[in-house]
Amino acid sequence: METGQLTALLQLASPALPIGGYSYSQGFEAAVDLNIVSDEASATLWIQQQLELVIAQCEAPIWALLFDGWRQANLAHLEHWNNWFHASRETQEIRQETEQMGWSLVKLATDLDWGDARARQHLVALDIVTLPTAHAYAAHALDIDKNAGLAAYIFCWLENQVMAAIKTVPLGQMAGQRIINRVRQHIPAACAEALHRAAHQPPRVYTLAPQFAILSSRHETQYSRLFRS
């Protein structure tokens, strides 16, 4: 990877990216409230299983399909998978999360003139922009390799999950780094799984994650909470 591409990738994967990921836990806070997650070991298990059973089987393959859509300038393909992903969000707060973070990244990409003007017009013209759609656009616009862009997308999710663990279990900073160090080693396999699923005809996208949906639903009415989801 050229230095320019590497620095662009680092910017896109930075926790300082102002899209609001730090304010969401994706059901993690509800898992802590129900004592499903209570320490470093259970937090690691929860995050790794989310990576392997949820992200790698649905969200990451959708990101790959959207990246291909931007690369091929296939607007029908983009709109289909953007809408498909939005419709697959099972609770109000998960839907609001992908909408809010998606539009925040769209604003950032347009303000920083990422990509050509015509592609940005197509991005802004979408009625709803999900986070995978906006992130795949940013990776394509910054000339980032597909596999590297997908790894950055997953790593951002991992960091946000670990920050949720540190705040809610709670855990120390070193415990958080140990979790990242363990789970990040599974990201290459998750990327390979996602790309394989996306390349299949039709794409092999698997959305069944009942505990995730139930915990998100419970979180909406949780008595006390730190995160929006």
Backbone as CSV, one residue per row, in Angstrom:
resi,resn,N_x,N_y,N_z,CA_x,CA_y,CA_z,C_x,C_y,C_z
1,MET,0.841,-1.192,0.000,0.000,0.000,0.000,0.880,1.247,0.000
2,GLU,0.569,2.206,-0.877,1.313,3.450,-0.912,1.048,4.266,0.351
3,THR,1.991,5.150,0.671,1.873,5.932,1.899,0.607,6.779,1.915
4,GLY,0.267,7.360,0.770,-0.945,8.168,0.697,-2.192,7.356,0.996
5,GLN,-2.252,6.142,0.457,-3.392,5.266,0.734,-3.410,4.847,2.195
6,LEU,-2.225,4.586,2.755,-2.151,4.188,4.157,-2.654,5.287,5.075
7,THR,-2.232,6.524,4.836,-2.683,7.619,5.693,-4.187,7.860,5.535
8,ALA,-4.711,7.686,4.317,-6.154,7.804,4.112,-6.897,6.718,4.875
9,LEU,-6.341,5.505,4.861,-6.941,4.397,5.598,-6.931,4.674,7.099
10,LEU,-5.824,5.215,7.591,-5.727,5.534,9.012,-6.752,6.601,9.400
11,GLN,-6.967,7.578,8.537,-7.972,8.593,8.822,-9.367,7.978,8.883
12,LEU,-9.655,7.097,7.925,-10.985,6.483,7.875,-11.221,5.552,9.056
13,ALA,-10.152,4.943,9.577,-10.287,4.005,10.693,-10.103,4.672,12.048
14,SER,-9.833,5.971,12.073,-9.528,6.656,13.324,-10.756,6.786,14.222
15,PRO,-10.599,6.565,15.536,-11.714,6.787,16.458,-12.092,8.260,16.564
16,ALA,-11.221,9.153,16.035,-11.522,10.584,16.036,-12.453,10.984,14.887
17,LEU,-12.773,10.042,13.999,-13.680,10.341,12.891,-15.039,10.770,13.480
18,PRO,-15.507,11.971,13.159,-16.694,12.514,13.847,-18.021,12.005,13.277
19,ILE,-18.276,10.716,13.477,-19.540,10.154,12.976,-20.396,9.577,14.103
20,GLY,-19.930,9.675,15.351,-20.765,9.315,16.488,-20.734,7.870,16.920
21,GLY,-19.763,7.083,16.439,-19.725,5.673,16.805,-19.554,5.435,18.288
22,TYR,-18.917,6.374,18.988,-18.666,6.223,20.431,-19.951,6.232,21.253
23,SER,-21.050,6.695,20.679,-22.284,6.831,21.456,-23.205,5.623,21.351
24,TYR,-22.755,4.571,20.651,-23.569,3.375,20.474,-22.858,2.146,21.039
25,SER,-23.633,1.209,21.582,-23.038,-0.028,22.103,-23.536,-1.271,21.375
26,GLN,-24.572,-1.132,20.521,-25.139,-2.256,19.766,-25.528,-3.423,20.676
27,GLY,-26.292,-3.129,21.690,-26.784,-4.172,22.582,-25.832,-4.570,23.680
28,PHE,-24.586,-4.109,23.618,-23.597,-4.517,24.622,-24.016,-4.056,26.016
29,GLU,-24.511,-2.823,26.119,-24.903,-2.302,27.427,-26.045,-3.119,28.023
30,ALA,-26.966,-3.560,27.180,-28.059,-4.398,27.672,-27.541,-5.761,28.126
31,ALA,-26.526,-6.285,27.436,-25.926,-7.558,27.842,-25.267,-7.436,29.218
32,VAL,-24.670,-6.289,29.487,-24.078,-6.059,30.812,-25.176,-5.940,31.856
33,ASP,-26.245,-5.232,31.527,-27.355,-5.043,32.465,-27.977,-6.372,32.871
34,LEU,-27.999,-7.343,31.952,-28.577,-8.664,32.225,-27.532,-9.659,32.743
35,ASN,-26.303,-9.171,32.971,-25.207,-9.991,33.498,-24.764,-11.082,32.527
36,ILE,-25.072,-10.931,31.258,-24.530,-11.837,30.247,-23.041,-11.556,30.073
37,VAL,-22.689,-10.284,30.162,-21.296,-9.857,30.152,-20.986,-9.234,31.503
38,SER,-19.940,-9.742,32.168,-19.643,-9.257,33.516,-18.162,-9.054,33.796
39,ASP,-17.293,-9.497,32.879,-15.858,-9.361,33.107,-15.129,-9.383,31.763
40,GLU,-13.811,-9.364,31.823,-13.026,-9.325,30.596,-13.249,-10.553,29.726
41,ALA,-13.306,-11.730,30.331,-13.462,-12.961,29.546,-14.802,-12.993,28.819
42,SER,-15.877,-12.642,29.524,-17.195,-12.678,28.887,-17.341,-11.554,27.862
43,ALA,-16.680,-10.413,28.099,-16.707,-9.330,27.113,-15.989,-9.759,25.835
44,THR,-14.853,-10.435,25.992,-14.103,-10.916,24.828,-14.938,-11.915,24.032
45,LEU,-15.574,-12.839,24.728,-16.399,-13.850,24.067,-17.557,-13.198,23.326
46,TRP,-18.215,-12.239,23.967,-19.350,-11.561,23.345,-18.923,-10.860,22.058
47,ILE,-17.841,-10.103,22.128,-17.394,-9.328,20.969,-16.924,-10.251,19.846
48,GLN,-16.201,-11.304,20.189,-15.733,-12.230,19.156,-16.899,-12.937,18.476
49,GLN,-17.901,-13.343,19.260,-19.058,-14.001,18.662,-19.859,-13.033,17.795
50,GLN,-19.951,-11.780,18.212,-20.615,-10.783,17.373,-19.884,-10.625,16.044
51,LEU,-18.558,-10.626,16.107,-17.760,-10.518,14.885,-18.026,-11.694,13.956
52,GLU,-17.971,-12.899,14.488,-18.039,-14.101,13.661,-19.458,-14.450,13.225
53,LEU,-20.455,-14.176,14.073,-21.821,-14.623,13.806,-22.738,-13.532,13.266
54,VAL,-22.353,-12.274,13.459,-23.204,-11.171,13.005,-22.493,-10.347,11.925
55,ILE,-21.347,-9.774,12.264,-20.660,-8.883,11.330,-20.191,-9.637,10.083
56,ALA,-19.495,-10.749,10.262,-18.907,-11.466,9.128,-19.954,-12.097,8.228
57,GLN,-21.165,-12.328,8.753,-22.174,-13.025,7.970,-23.218,-12.100,7.344
58,CYS,-23.236,-10.824,7.777,-24.216,-9.906,7.193,-23.615,-8.544,6.869
59,GLU,-23.241,-7.800,7.901,-22.830,-6.410,7.675,-21.591,-6.297,6.794
60,ALA,-20.605,-7.155,7.034,-19.375,-7.092,6.231,-19.596,-7.512,4.777
61,PRO,-20.345,-8.590,4.491,-20.640,-8.897,3.081,-21.408,-7.772,2.386
62,ILE,-22.325,-7.124,3.106,-23.068,-6.007,2.515,-22.110,-4.869,2.180
63,TRP,-21.160,-4.597,3.089,-20.152,-3.558,2.814,-19.408,-3.896,1.516
64,ALA,-19.006,-5.149,1.350,-18.269,-5.561,0.154,-19.121,-5.385,-1.111
65,LEU,-20.386,-5.721,-1.028,-21.283,-5.556,-2.172,-21.449,-4.073,-2.520
66,LEU,-21.535,-3.235,-1.511,-21.670,-1.798,-1.735,-20.385,-1.205,-2.310
67,PHE,-19.246,-1.684,-1.837,-17.963,-1.221,-2.392,-17.906,-1.533,-3.892
68,ASP,-18.330,-2.738,-4.258,-18.352,-3.108,-5.682,-19.289,-2.190,-6.459
69,GLY,-20.414,-1.848,-5.843,-21.363,-0.954,-6.498,-20.772,0.419,-6.774
70,TRP,-20.041,0.965,-5.809,-19.390,2.259,-6.024,-18.292,2.149,-7.076
71,ARG,-17.530,1.078,-7.027,-16.440,0.906,-7.979,-16.960,0.771,-9.400
72,GLN,-18.102,0.110,-9.557,-18.681,-0.115,-10.886,-19.669,0.969,-11.290
73,ALA,-19.917,1.935,-10.393,-20.908,2.994,-10.634,-22.266,2.401,-10.989
74,ASN,-22.618,1.315,-10.279,-23.886,0.620,-10.519,-24.917,1.131,-9.508
75,LEU,-25.682,2.128,-9.909,-26.578,2.811,-8.979,-27.722,1.913,-8.510
76,ALA,-28.239,1.089,-9.399,-29.320,0.182,-9.018,-28.833,-0.812,-7.964
77,HIS,-27.626,-1.327,-8.160,-27.006,-2.249,-7.204,-26.821,-1.562,-5.857
78,LEU,-26.331,-0.339,-5.867,-26.103,0.409,-4.630,-27.404,0.645,-3.879
79,GLU,-28.409,1.095,-4.599,-29.681,1.396,-3.948,-30.318,0.137,-3.377
80,HIS,-30.201,-0.964,-4.125,-30.784,-2.220,-3.647,-30.160,-2.657,-2.322
81,TRP,-28.833,-2.711,-2.249,-28.194,-3.228,-1.037,-28.222,-2.229,0.108
82,ASN,-28.230,-0.948,-0.205,-28.408,0.056,0.841,-29.783,-0.098,1.497
83,ASN,-30.817,-0.225,0.665,-32.173,-0.388,1.192,-32.344,-1.735,1.884
84,TRP,-31.702,-2.766,1.337,-31.785,-4.094,1.947,-31.213,-4.072,3.354
85,PHE,-30.044,-3.461,3.488,-29.421,-3.411,4.813,-30.279,-2.617,5.784
86,HIS,-30.814,-1.494,5.347,-31.673,-0.687,6.224,-32.886,-1.479,6.680
87,ALA,-33.504,-2.214,5.750,-34.688,-3.012,6.086,-34.352,-4.161,7.035
88,SER,-33.091,-4.622,7.028,-32.702,-5.749,7.889,-32.460,-5.346,9.331
89,ARG,-32.434,-4.040,9.617,-32.211,-3.576,10.996,-33.484,-3.821,11.792
90,GLU,-33.394,-4.622,12.854,-34.584,-5.177,13.491,-35.215,-4.300,14.573
91,THR,-34.505,-3.304,15.049,-35.078,-2.448,16.089,-34.909,-0.989,15.690
92,GLN,-35.699,-0.144,16.328,-35.660,1.276,15.996,-34.290,1.879,16.250
93,GLU,-33.668,1.529,17.371,-32.405,2.175,17.688,-31.262,1.700,16.783
94,ILE,-31.278,0.437,16.362,-30.259,-0.032,15.416,-30.440,0.657,14.066
95,ARG,-31.691,0.859,13.681,-31.967,1.560,12.423,-31.509,3.020,12.511
96,GLN,-31.822,3.663,13.625,-31.407,5.054,13.796,-29.888,5.186,13.840
97,GLU,-29.218,4.195,14.412,-27.759,4.219,14.482,-27.135,4.239,13.094
98,THR,-27.555,3.319,12.230,-26.943,3.261,10.898,-27.302,4.483,10.070
99,GLU,-28.510,5.044,10.273,-28.900,6.267,9.568,-28.050,7.450,10.020
100,GLN,-27.927,7.631,11.341,-27.200,8.787,11.868,-25.720,8.735,11.507
101,MET,-25.099,7.571,11.702,-23.680,7.450,11.392,-23.434,7.531,9.884
102,GLY,-24.364,6.987,9.102,-24.238,7.076,7.650,-24.279,8.512,7.169
103,TRP,-25.266,9.280,7.630,-25.375,10.670,7.191,-24.221,11.513,7.705
104,SER,-23.724,11.217,8.901,-22.565,11.952,9.423,-21.342,11.727,8.549
105,LEU,-21.161,10.492,8.080,-20.028,10.202,7.208,-20.231,10.812,5.821
106,VAL,-21.470,10.862,5.350,-21.768,11.539,4.082,-21.381,13.009,4.179
107,LYS,-21.750,13.662,5.274,-21.419,15.077,5.453,-19.908,15.279,5.465
108,LEU,-19.205,14.381,6.156,-17.747,14.480,6.204,-17.153,14.307,4.813
109,ALA,-17.618,13.295,4.085,-17.085,13.028,2.748,-17.344,14.185,1.788
110,THR,-18.521,14.810,1.891,-18.836,15.934,1.004,-18.056,17.184,1.416
111,ASP,-17.940,17.425,2.712,-17.189,18.594,3.177,-15.706,18.509,2.793
112,LEU,-15.159,17.274,2.769,-13.750,17.084,2.448,-13.512,16.762,0.972
113,ASP,-14.595,16.792,0.179,-14.496,16.549,-1.276,-13.885,15.196,-1.603
114,TRP,-14.303,14.159,-0.872,-13.813,12.809,-1.173,-14.538,12.287,-2.409
115,GLY,-13.777,11.805,-3.372,-14.361,11.257,-4.588,-14.722,12.349,-5.579
116,ASP,-15.208,11.950,-6.746,-15.571,12.939,-7.751,-16.971,13.485,-7.486
117,ALA,-17.254,14.636,-8.050,-18.506,15.343,-7.771,-19.730,14.516,-8.161
118,ARG,-19.649,13.790,-9.270,-20.802,13.005,-9.721,-21.118,11.883,-8.735
119,ALA,-20.078,11.207,-8.235,-20.301,10.132,-7.259,-20.882,10.694,-5.968
120,ARG,-20.408,11.864,-5.544,-20.961,12.481,-4.322,-22.422,12.853,-4.515
121,GLN,-22.779,13.284,-5.719,-24.176,13.600,-5.997,-25.062,12.362,-5.851
122,HIS,-24.564,11.224,-6.342,-25.321,9.975,-6.202,-25.458,9.595,-4.729
123,LEU,-24.396,9.814,-3.962,-24.427,9.487,-2.537,-25.464,10.342,-1.815
124,VAL,-25.424,11.639,-2.041,-26.342,12.565,-1.366,-27.786,12.349,-1.821
125,ALA,-27.967,11.867,-3.047,-29.318,11.701,-3.592,-30.074,10.527,-2.975
126,LEU,-29.371,9.616,-2.309,-30.054,8.484,-1.673,-30.964,8.993,-0.563
127,ASP,-32.181,8.456,-0.494,-33.141,8.895,0.534,-32.624,8.589,1.937
128,ILE,-32.062,7.396,2.102,-31.466,6.971,3.363,-30.080,6.426,3.041
129,VAL,-29.082,6.844,3.797,-27.735,6.333,3.600,-27.326,5.569,4.853
130,THR,-27.138,4.265,4.723,-26.692,3.469,5.859,-25.185,3.610,6.031
131,LEU,-24.696,3.241,7.209,-23.266,3.357,7.469,-22.420,2.538,6.494
132,PRO,-22.750,1.266,6.194,-21.934,0.518,5.228,-21.866,1.195,3.859
133,THR,-22.958,1.820,3.428,-22.970,2.507,2.138,-22.022,3.686,2.142
134,ALA,-22.093,4.506,3.196,-21.236,5.687,3.282,-19.775,5.299,3.465
135,HIS,-19.512,4.286,4.282,-18.127,3.879,4.536,-17.517,3.253,3.283
136,ALA,-18.276,2.420,2.587,-17.772,1.827,1.344,-17.497,2.916,0.316
137,TYR,-18.365,3.941,0.272,-18.107,5.076,-0.625,-16.789,5.759,-0.267
138,ALA,-16.587,6.022,1.029,-15.378,6.718,1.465,-14.133,5.915,1.104
139,ALA,-14.170,4.614,1.331,-13.016,3.774,1.003,-12.720,3.811,-0.490
140,HIS,-13.769,3.709,-1.309,-13.584,3.773,-2.757,-13.068,5.143,-3.183
141,ALA,-13.646,6.213,-2.633,-13.260,7.566,-3.014,-11.818,7.878,-2.641
142,LEU,-11.342,7.271,-1.551,-9.969,7.503,-1.095,-8.979,6.534,-1.729
143,ASP,-9.462,5.722,-2.679,-8.611,4.768,-3.405,-7.983,3.744,-2.466
144,ILE,-8.783,3.289,-1.515,-8.335,2.278,-0.562,-8.729,0.897,-1.090
145,ASP,-7.843,-0.051,-0.968,-8.090,-1.425,-1.386,-9.325,-1.987,-0.670
146,LYS,-10.074,-2.810,-1.391,-11.325,-3.368,-0.863,-11.110,-4.117,0.444
147,ASN,-10.138,-5.008,0.503,-9.904,-5.800,1.706,-9.455,-4.910,2.862
148,ALA,-8.593,-3.934,2.568,-8.128,-3.024,3.616,-9.268,-2.156,4.130
149,GLY,-10.114,-1.681,3.229,-11.254,-0.871,3.641,-12.218,-1.650,4.512
150,LEU,-12.457,-2.909,4.141,-13.344,-3.750,4.948,-12.740,-4.010,6.323
151,ALA,-11.434,-4.254,6.376,-10.766,-4.463,7.664,-10.881,-3.216,8.534
152,ALA,-10.754,-2.035,7.927,-10.890,-0.784,8.672,-12.302,-0.637,9.222
153,TYR,-13.304,-1.011,8.418,-14.697,-0.938,8.865,-14.915,-1.824,10.084
154,ILE,-14.409,-3.042,10.028,-14.579,-3.974,11.140,-13.791,-3.519,12.358
155,PHE,-12.582,-2.995,12.136,-11.773,-2.555,13.270,-12.431,-1.379,13.986
156,CYS,-13.063,-0.463,13.253,-13.807,0.633,13.886,-14.906,0.081,14.783
157,TRP,-15.620,-0.923,14.266,-16.668,-1.563,15.070,-16.060,-2.187,16.323
158,LEU,-14.929,-2.870,16.186,-14.277,-3.513,17.321,-13.893,-2.487,18.383
159,GLU,-13.287,-1.389,17.970,-12.893,-0.359,18.936,-14.098,0.201,19.674
160,ASN,-15.200,0.422,18.969,-16.400,0.941,19.624,-16.964,-0.061,20.630
161,GLN,-16.926,-1.346,20.282,-17.398,-2.370,21.217,-16.520,-2.423,22.467
162,VAL,-15.217,-2.301,22.284,-14.305,-2.331,23.423,-14.502,-1.100,24.305
163,MET,-14.735,0.056,23.696,-15.007,1.248,24.496,-16.294,1.087,25.289
164,ALA,-17.287,0.434,24.695,-18.520,0.156,25.436,-18.242,-0.766,26.616
165,ALA,-17.360,-1.752,26.425,-17.004,-2.672,27.503,-16.287,-1.950,28.627
166,ILE,-15.352,-1.083,28.271,-14.595,-0.342,29.287,-15.527,0.509,30.143
167,LYS,-16.524,1.115,29.522,-17.415,2.026,30.247,-18.481,1.305,31.059
168,THR,-18.970,0.166,30.557,-20.153,-0.439,31.168,-19.876,-1.624,32.070
169,VAL,-18.804,-2.392,31.841,-18.597,-3.576,32.697,-18.315,-3.198,34.146
170,PRO,-17.425,-2.257,34.486,-16.432,-1.589,33.651,-15.114,-2.365,33.633
171,LEU,-14.242,-1.983,32.673,-12.931,-2.600,32.553,-11.864,-1.516,32.486
172,GLY,-10.629,-1.883,32.767,-9.517,-0.955,32.644,-9.034,-0.845,31.213
173,GLN,-8.182,0.146,30.969,-7.658,0.368,29.628,-6.834,-0.822,29.130
174,MET,-6.054,-1.432,30.007,-5.246,-2.578,29.588,-6.115,-3.774,29.236
175,ALA,-7.197,-3.957,29.975,-8.137,-5.032,29.637,-8.719,-4.795,28.248
176,GLY,-9.046,-3.521,27.953,-9.558,-3.186,26.635,-8.562,-3.496,25.538
177,GLN,-7.284,-3.199,25.789,-6.255,-3.488,24.796,-6.045,-4.994,24.617
178,ARG,-6.201,-5.733,25.696,-6.086,-7.196,25.566,-7.217,-7.753,24.701
179,ILE,-8.424,-7.192,24.869,-9.546,-7.647,24.058,-9.306,-7.321,22.584
180,ILE,-8.878,-6.100,22.308,-8.577,-5.718,20.924,-7.503,-6.628,20.351
181,ASN,-6.460,-6.890,21.146,-5.353,-7.713,20.665,-5.806,-9.127,20.322
182,ARG,-6.750,-9.659,21.093,-7.245,-11.016,20.829,-8.195,-11.030,19.631
183,VAL,-9.165,-10.132,19.661,-10.221,-10.198,18.650,-9.733,-9.734,17.285
184,ARG,-8.801,-8.770,17.237,-8.327,-8.290,15.932,-7.670,-9.401,15.120
185,GLN,-7.169,-10.426,15.793,-6.539,-11.535,15.083,-7.553,-12.360,14.293
186,HIS,-8.850,-12.162,14.603,-9.908,-12.861,13.872,-10.448,-12.016,12.715
187,ILE,-9.990,-10.770,12.596,-10.505,-9.909,11.532,-10.140,-10.418,10.136
188,PRO,-8.905,-10.888,9.877,-8.611,-11.409,8.528,-9.562,-12.537,8.108
189,ALA,-9.856,-13.452,9.031,-10.779,-14.546,8.703,-12.189,-14.012,8.469
190,ALA,-12.585,-13.008,9.245,-13.909,-12.406,9.060,-14.004,-11.716,7.708
191,CYS,-12.935,-11.030,7.298,-12.912,-10.387,5.972,-13.010,-11.430,4.865
192,ALA,-12.248,-12.510,4.989,-12.272,-13.565,3.973,-13.660,-14.189,3.883
193,GLU,-14.279,-14.426,5.031,-15.636,-14.990,5.058,-16.621,-14.044,4.380
194,ALA,-16.506,-12.759,4.705,-17.427,-11.769,4.143,-17.267,-11.651,2.633
195,LEU,-16.039,-11.614,2.151,-15.805,-11.494,0.711,-16.289,-12.732,-0.033
196,HIS,-16.113,-13.897,0.587,-16.615,-15.141,-0.019,-18.137,-15.116,-0.110
197,ARG,-18.781,-14.658,0.932,-20.246,-14.592,0.930,-20.746,-13.581,-0.102
198,ALA,-20.052,-12.452,-0.206,-20.468,-11.419,-1.152,-20.285,-11.867,-2.600
199,ALA,-19.265,-12.689,-2.867,-18.974,-13.131,-4.233,-19.907,-14.236,-4.707
200,HIS,-20.583,-14.892,-3.771,-21.486,-15.986,-4.128,-22.688,-15.429,-4.892
201,GLN,-23.239,-16.241,-5.816,-24.427,-15.837,-6.570,-25.588,-16.770,-6.272
202,PRO,-26.638,-16.268,-5.596,-26.764,-14.932,-5.012,-25.905,-14.799,-3.756
203,PRO,-25.662,-13.581,-3.285,-24.834,-13.402,-2.090,-25.395,-14.185,-0.900
204,ARG,-24.499,-14.817,-0.158,-24.893,-15.613,1.005,-24.844,-14.716,2.240
205,VAL,-25.937,-13.999,2.451,-26.029,-13.069,3.581,-26.964,-13.669,4.621
206,TYR,-26.463,-13.766,5.847,-27.189,-14.455,6.921,-27.484,-13.440,8.016
207,THR,-28.764,-13.228,8.314,-29.140,-12.135,9.219,-29.683,-12.590,10.568
208,LEU,-29.838,-13.876,10.800,-30.480,-14.337,12.032,-29.556,-14.129,13.229
209,ALA,-29.923,-13.191,14.111,-29.178,-12.923,15.341,-30.174,-12.534,16.418
210,PRO,-30.977,-13.501,16.890,-32.097,-13.173,17.783,-31.685,-12.531,19.099
211,GLN,-30.603,-13.009,19.718,-30.209,-12.412,20.998,-29.800,-10.947,20.814
212,PHE,-29.116,-10.661,19.728,-28.717,-9.287,19.418,-29.951,-8.391,19.305
213,ALA,-30.971,-8.840,18.576,-32.188,-8.053,18.392,-32.952,-7.894,19.705
214,ILE,-33.033,-8.958,20.485,-33.754,-8.898,21.759,-33.085,-7.922,22.724
215,LEU,-31.760,-7.980,22.799,-31.045,-7.076,23.695,-31.173,-5.631,23.243
216,SER,-31.167,-5.395,21.937,-31.371,-4.041,21.437,-32.760,-3.537,21.807
217,SER,-33.760,-4.412,21.696,-35.124,-4.038,22.067,-35.215,-3.712,23.554
218,ARG,-34.573,-4.519,24.378,-34.587,-4.280,25.831,-33.854,-2.977,26.164
219,HIS,-32.813,-2.685,25.410,-32.026,-1.498,25.698,-32.834,-0.214,25.504
220,GLU,-33.792,-0.242,24.570,-34.601,0.943,24.308,-35.362,1.411,25.541
221,THR,-35.695,0.485,26.446,-36.461,0.826,27.649,-35.666,0.553,28.924
222,GLN,-34.362,0.395,28.797,-33.527,0.131,29.968,-33.597,1.319,30.924
223,TYR,-33.659,1.038,32.218,-33.880,2.099,33.223,-32.774,3.147,33.198
224,SER,-31.537,2.696,33.172,-30.401,3.616,33.173,-29.397,3.160,32.119
225,ARG,-28.937,4.081,31.294,-28.027,3.689,30.236,-27.100,4.851,29.848
226,LEU,-25.935,4.483,29.329,-24.948,5.450,28.879,-25.019,5.691,27.386
227,PHE,-25.462,4.668,26.626,-25.398,4.701,25.166,-26.774,4.859,24.549
228,ARG,-26.778,5.383,23.314,-28.027,5.520,22.582,-28.531,4.170,22.076
229,SER,-27.621,3.235,21.866,-28.044,1.876,21.483,-26.984,0.902,21.911
